Amino acid sequence: MKQLVIIGALLATGIFSGVQAQSKKVIADKIVGQVGDKIILRSDINNAIADMKRQAQGQENAVIPTECQVLESQLIRKALLLQAQKDSLTVGEDEIEAELDNRIRQTIQQYGSKDILEEIAGKTVYQLKDDFREPFKEQKLADQMQRKIVDAIKITPTEVKFFYNKTPKDSLPFYESEVEISQIVVHPKANKDVEDYISKQLYDYKKQAEVQGTKKFEQLAKNYSEDPAVKENGGQYTLNRNDKFWDPAFLAGAFRLKEGQISPVIKSKFGLHIIMMISRSGDEAIIRHILRIPPVTDDEIKETKEKLDSIRSNIQSGNISFAEAVSKYSDDEGSKFSAGAFAGRDGSTFIALDQLDKDMIKPISIMKPGDVSEPQIYVDDRNRRVVRLIYFKTKKEPHRENLKEDYNRVAQRALEDKKSAALEKWFKEHIPTYYVLIDKDYSNCSGLDDWRIAANNAAKNREN
């Protein structure tokens, strides 16, 4: 039970990796674990590991769990599920359905189309949803039970200090120089003549595709679309009209179409589009689109810089705070509601210099805390020229972790440690009350000692 923090991250894995497993002939499967009346199959273990490997593709230093760790995570999940049922916890069917729909859409996107997914799985999307409905419900109930155990746990300053003091000084993290940075980002607007020119090109693509069909649209998307996410698969997306992350104009334009129909030019926050409806079923649709981003000229860049120069002057004169200026003027939706602040990988507003984009390093190197930069032109992740102001709020010098500068980080670790201890205590108290079975193939798993004791007791009870 020493790996509960790690195991907590594994509870949700191994569900949709079963899609590929269903397309293969099952040679042998058997029960390798059991808690109460909840069984764990060898295929559950294999699918969970396959899912973790798939998620870890392309990640450096990714740690894949062992079979022992996955079995422990499954035993934990079953125990939490049993207790959730005993405590009469419930999960709404609407919530399960929404989660299933979301995961199905992600999986369709991964495989390229609904037809390909169904061909690989050997089942329809509706059959797949039926197959995974119960595992999803189990997961939701297990999550609820875990939250019930730990959500009320709080941490006091005295406990944070004790946790910090008991950590060997040479084990405390060392942080390189870190900074707090905020920005105001403004996207220069292309002039109307350029937009009209791009729009005419898109209407020409539309005419070609209407004459020559879907294959022509796919080829045009590969040749001309400026959406890098789906350029290589012919501009294809799977949409759901209830998803909130799609641009409203794009989503509305798509769902006005009938199958095989191509939209007029639609303007979204990303640029200009034409959309072709491939297939639709209720709120689900598969579409292809071609995105063109009207280029901005030096004149629009100059105009945007002048606007940001004026905003900078108002900030420096105290007429408006940087946070207020972000809310009023910034086009960056990712930071607009956090006063323009950058966030580190751990969610902290203090970030290491190597987490800043390369175009920010140079201006930061000549700024002091409290400075607001002159307007800076840079190329964003969509290959657009945009302009921004940078606010260098504060800086931390390289240092060993301490309570004065890093209290929130220490407090978070102390809280997670306290929650882990509470979970471990809960399982030590409850494992003996369950019927437990562990297959002999896992007899060398050192992390399963408490479970193994319960399994041995269960065996003795059967003999008696």
Secondary structure, 3 states (H helix, E strand, C coil): CCCHHHHHHHCCCCCCCHHHHHCCCCCCCCEEEEECCEEEEHHHHHHHHHHHHHHHCCCCCCCCCCHHHHHHHHHHHHHHHHHHHHCCCCCCHHHHHHHHHHHHHHHHHHHCCHHHHHHHHCCCHHHHHHHHHHHHHHHHHHHHHHHHHHCCCCCCHHHHHHHHHHCCHHHCCEECCEEEEEEEEECCCCCHHHHHHHHHHHHHHHHHHHHHCHHHHHHHHHHHCCCCCCCCCCCEEEEECCCCCCCHHHHHHHHCCCCCCECCCEEECCEEEEEEEEEEECCEEEEEEEEECCCCCHHHHHHHHHHHHHHHHHHHCCCCCHHHHHHHHCCCCCCHHHCCECCCCCCCCCEEHHHCCHHHHHHHHCCCCCCECCCEEEECCCCCEEEEEEEEEEEECCEECCHHHHHHHHHHHHHHHHHHHHHHHHHHHHHHHCCEEECHHHCCCHHHHHHHHHHHHHHHHHHC
